[in-house]
Amino acid sequence: MDFEYGPVVVEDWFDETRIGYYDDSTVNDDDEECAVVFFGEISIALSTGHHVIPFDYIRNISTDDLWRRRKTIRGEIGPQ
């Protein structure tokens, strides 16, 4: 487990793969070390809450992840 704080990919925790912001570490109710992850624009995410996700479900983000996400968003909203 060698994560830097910042953008991470969350896989197999939600129905889809998500990109979030790893902000801190904590221990959940099962005594498992977890990441505190926010989703969306950080100023909005701070008011909507965070998710406590076991480290088994997150990984460091890659440039390819960002390009895939960009392509998905372009497909949803169309070229600007």
TORPA-4810 file (N, C-alpha, C, O; in nm, 3 decimals):
<nodes>
NODE_1_0.085_-0.117_0.000_0.000_0.000_0.000_0.089_0.123_0.000_0.141_0.164_0.104_M
NODE_2_0.105_0.182_-0.117_0.190_0.299_-0.130_0.116_0.406_-0.209_0.145_0.428_-0.327_D
NODE_3_0.021_0.471_-0.145_-0.059_0.572_-0.213_-0.017_0.710_-0.168_0.011_0.733_-0.050_F
NODE_4_-0.013_0.800_-0.264_0.006_0.940_-0.231_-0.132_1.001_-0.221_-0.225_0.958_-0.289_E
NODE_5_-0.146_1.102_-0.137_-0.273_1.173_-0.129_-0.298_1.239_-0.264_-0.205_1.287_-0.329_Y
NODE_6_-0.422_1.241_-0.305_-0.460_1.301_-0.432_-0.550_1.209_-0.510_-0.618_1.124_-0.452_G
NODE_7_-0.552_1.224_-0.643_-0.644_1.146_-0.725_-0.614_0.995_-0.719_-0.499_0.953_-0.724_P
NODE_8_-0.721_0.917_-0.708_-0.712_0.770_-0.708_-0.829_0.715_-0.790_-0.927_0.784_-0.816_V
NODE_9_-0.815_0.589_-0.829_-0.923_0.518_-0.896_-0.984_0.421_-0.794_-0.912_0.348_-0.726_V
NODE_10_-1.117_0.421_-0.785_-1.189_0.329_-0.697_-1.257_0.225_-0.786_-1.341_0.259_-0.868_V
NODE_11_-1.219_0.099_-0.768_-1.272_-0.010_-0.850_-1.343_-0.113_-0.763_-1.297_-0.144_-0.653_E
NODE_12_-1.454_-0.165_-0.813_-1.529_-0.274_-0.749_-1.589_-0.237_-0.613_-1.627_-0.326_-0.538_D
NODE_13_-1.598_-0.110_-0.580_-1.662_-0.067_-0.457_-1.803_-0.014_-0.486_-1.896_-0.036_-0.409_W
NODE_14_-1.816_0.055_-0.598_-1.944_0.106_-0.647_-1.984_0.023_-0.769_-1.914_-0.071_-0.806_F
NODE_15_-2.095_0.057_-0.830_-2.139_-0.012_-0.951_-2.049_0.018_-1.071_-2.047_-0.059_-1.167_D
NODE_16_-1.976_0.129_-1.065_-1.886_0.165_-1.173_-1.752_0.208_-1.114_-1.741_0.236_-0.995_E
NODE_17_-1.651_0.213_-1.199_-1.521_0.264_-1.158_-1.531_0.415_-1.147_-1.589_0.481_-1.234_T
NODE_18_-1.475_0.470_-1.041_-1.481_0.615_-1.019_-1.342_0.670_-0.991_-1.254_0.600_-0.941_R
NODE_19_-1.325_0.796_-1.024_-1.204_0.869_-0.989_-1.240_0.960_-0.873_-1.337_1.036_-0.880_I
NODE_20_-1.162_0.952_-0.767_-1.189_1.034_-0.649_-1.061_1.096_-0.597_-0.954_1.080_-0.655_G
NODE_21_-1.074_1.167_-0.486_-0.961_1.234_-0.423_-0.935_1.170_-0.287_-1.018_1.179_-0.196_Y
NODE_22_-0.819_1.106_-0.275_-0.778_1.043_-0.149_-0.722_1.151_-0.059_-0.618_1.211_-0.089_Y
NODE_23_-0.790_1.177_0.052_-0.756_1.290_0.138_-0.691_1.250_0.270_-0.613_1.327_0.326_D
NODE_24_-0.722_1.131_0.320_-0.673_1.093_0.453_-0.689_0.943_0.470_-0.748_0.876_0.386_D
NODE_25_-0.638_0.891_0.579_-0.653_0.750_0.614_-0.727_0.741_0.747_-0.720_0.831_0.830_S
NODE_26_-0.798_0.630_0.765_-0.869_0.607_0.890_-0.887_0.456_0.906_-0.846_0.379_0.819_T
NODE_27_-0.945_0.415_1.016_-0.974_0.274_1.041_-1.126_0.260_1.047_-1.193_0.337_1.115_V
NODE_28_-1.180_0.161_0.975_-1.326_0.143_0.974_-1.371_0.060_1.095_-1.290_0.026_1.181_N
NODE_29_-1.499_0.028_1.099_-1.556_-0.046_1.213_-1.500_-0.187_1.226_-1.506_-0.246_1.333_D
NODE_30_-1.444_-0.242_1.116_-1.385_-0.376_1.118_-1.235_-0.373_1.147_-1.167_-0.473_1.127_D
NODE_31_-1.185_-0.260_1.194_-1.043_-0.241_1.224_-0.954_-0.254_1.100_-0.838_-0.296_1.110_D
NODE_32_-1.009_-0.219_0.985_-0.937_-0.226_0.858_-0.895_-0.084_0.819_-0.976_0.009_0.822_E
NODE_33_-0.767_-0.068_0.782_-0.720_0.064_0.740_-0.784_0.100_0.606_-0.786_0.019_0.514_E
NODE_34_-0.835_0.221_0.598_-0.911_0.265_0.481_-0.869_0.405_0.438_-0.805_0.479_0.512_C
NODE_35_-0.907_0.437_0.315_-0.884_0.570_0.260_-1.011_0.653_0.275_-1.122_0.602_0.258_A
NODE_36_-0.994_0.779_0.308_-1.105_0.874_0.308_-1.104_0.939_0.171_-1.008_1.008_0.135_V
NODE_37_-1.211_0.916_0.092_-1.215_0.959_-0.047_-1.335_1.050_-0.070_-1.446_1.022_-0.027_V
NODE_38_-1.309_1.161_-0.140_-1.412_1.255_-0.182_-1.431_1.242_-0.333_-1.337_1.209_-0.404_F
NODE_39_-1.553_1.268_-0.381_-1.581_1.264_-0.524_-1.635_1.399_-0.568_-1.705_1.467_-0.493_F
NODE_40_-1.603_1.437_-0.690_-1.650_1.563_-0.746_-1.558_1.677_-0.710_-1.451_1.657_-0.652_G
NODE_41_-1.601_1.796_-0.745_-1.526_1.918_-0.713_-1.508_1.925_-0.562_-1.605_1.915_-0.487_E
NODE_42_-1.385_1.943_-0.517_-1.354_1.931_-0.374_-1.434_2.030_-0.289_-1.474_1.995_-0.178_I
NODE_43_-1.458_2.151_-0.337_-1.534_2.246_-0.256_-1.679_2.198_-0.234_-1.736_2.223_-0.128_S
NODE_44_-1.736_2.130_-0.332_-1.871_2.073_-0.317_-1.864_1.943_-0.238_-1.950_1.918_-0.153_I
NODE_45_-1.762_1.861_-0.265_-1.749_1.731_-0.198_-1.734_1.747_-0.047_-1.781_1.662_0.029_A
NODE_46_-1.668_1.853_-0.004_-1.652_1.874_0.140_-1.786_1.892_0.210_-1.801_1.855_0.326_L
NODE_47_-1.883_1.948_0.140_-2.014_1.968_0.202_-2.106_1.847_0.184_-2.202_1.831_0.260_S
NODE_48_-2.078_1.761_0.086_-2.165_1.645_0.062_-2.115_1.519_0.131_-2.188_1.420_0.140_T
NODE_49_-1.993_1.521_0.180_-1.944_1.408_0.256_-1.838_1.326_0.184_-1.804_1.353_0.069_G
NODE_50_-1.787_1.229_0.254_-1.678_1.145_0.205_-1.717_0.998_0.215_-1.818_0.963_0.275_H
NODE_51_-1.635_0.914_0.156_-1.652_0.769_0.164_-1.528_0.710_0.230_-1.417_0.754_0.203_H
NODE_52_-1.548_0.611_0.315_-1.437_0.538_0.378_-1.425_0.406_0.302_-1.513_0.320_0.311_V
NODE_53_-1.316_0.392_0.226_-1.301_0.280_0.133_-1.174_0.202_0.166_-1.066_0.261_0.174_I
NODE_54_-1.184_0.071_0.184_-1.064_-0.010_0.210_-0.963_0.005_0.095_-1.002_0.017_-0.022_P
NODE_55_-0.837_0.004_0.129_-0.731_0.025_0.030_-0.731_-0.082_-0.079_-0.675_-0.059_-0.186_F
NODE_56_-0.791_-0.198_-0.054_-0.798_-0.303_-0.157_-0.877_-0.257_-0.279_-0.862_-0.314_-0.387_D
NODE_57_-0.958_-0.155_-0.264_-1.045_-0.110_-0.372_-0.995_0.017_-0.442_-1.060_0.066_-0.535_Y
NODE_58_-0.881_0.070_-0.401_-0.830_0.188_-0.468_-0.692_0.159_-0.527_-0.619_0.070_-0.481_I
NODE_59_-0.660_0.236_-0.629_-0.526_0.228_-0.688_-0.488_0.366_-0.737_-0.572_0.454_-0.751_R
NODE_60_-0.359_0.383_-0.761_-0.312_0.510_-0.813_-0.369_0.534_-0.951_-0.392_0.440_-1.027_N
NODE_61_-0.391_0.658_-0.983_-0.449_0.695_-1.111_-0.340_0.703_-1.218_-0.225_0.735_-1.188_I
NODE_62_-0.378_0.675_-1.341_-0.284_0.685_-1.452_-0.336_0.787_-1.554_-0.452_0.827_-1.549_S
NODE_63_-0.250_0.827_-1.643_-0.291_0.917_-1.750_-0.399_0.852_-1.836_-0.492_0.918_-1.881_T
NODE_64_-0.386_0.722_-1.858_-0.486_0.650_-1.936_-0.624_0.657_-1.870_-0.725_0.671_-1.939_D
NODE_65_-0.629_0.649_-1.737_-0.757_0.663_-1.666_-0.821_0.799_-1.693_-0.941_0.808_-1.715_D
NODE_66_-0.740_0.903_-1.693_-0.791_1.038_-1.716_-0.841_1.054_-1.859_-0.945_1.116_-1.881_L
NODE_67_-0.769_1.000_-1.957_-0.813_1.008_-2.096_-0.942_0.930_-2.118_-1.030_0.976_-2.191_W
NODE_68_-0.955_0.813_-2.056_-1.079_0.735_-2.068_-1.197_0.812_-2.009_-1.306_0.813_-2.066_R
NODE_69_-1.174_0.875_-1.894_-1.280_0.952_-1.830_-1.319_1.071_-1.917_-1.438_1.102_-1.932_R
NODE_70_-1.220_1.138_-1.974_-1.247_1.251_-2.064_-1.332_1.205_-2.182_-1.427_1.273_-2.220_R
NODE_71_-1.298_1.091_-2.239_-1.373_1.038_-2.353_-1.518_1.007_-2.312_-1.611_1.036_-2.388_K
NODE_72_-1.536_0.950_-2.195_-1.670_0.919_-2.146_-1.752_1.046_-2.129_-1.867_1.052_-2.171_T
NODE_73_-1.693_1.148_-2.068_-1.764_1.274_-2.046_-1.800_1.339_-2.180_-1.911_1.388_-2.197_I
NODE_74_-1.706_1.339_-2.274_-1.734_1.396_-2.407_-1.849_1.323_-2.473_-1.931_1.385_-2.541_R
NODE_75_-1.857_1.192_-2.454_-1.966_1.115_-2.511_-2.101_1.149_-2.448_-2.205_1.140_-2.513_G
NODE_76_-2.098_1.188_-2.321_-2.221_1.222_-2.251_-2.269_1.364_-2.280_-2.389_1.387_-2.293_E
NODE_77_-2.176_1.459_-2.291_-2.217_1.598_-2.311_-2.191_1.650_-2.451_-2.238_1.757_-2.488_I
NODE_78_-2.117_1.575_-2.529_-2.086_1.617_-2.666_-1.969_1.713_-2.669_-1.933_1.770_-2.566_G
NODE_79_-1.910_1.731_-2.785_-1.795_1.823_-2.796_-1.839_1.966_-2.769_-1.949_2.007_-2.804_P
NODE_80_-1.753_2.039_-2.707_-1.781_2.178_-2.673_-1.703_2.272_-2.761_-1.714_2.394_-2.746_Q
</nodes>
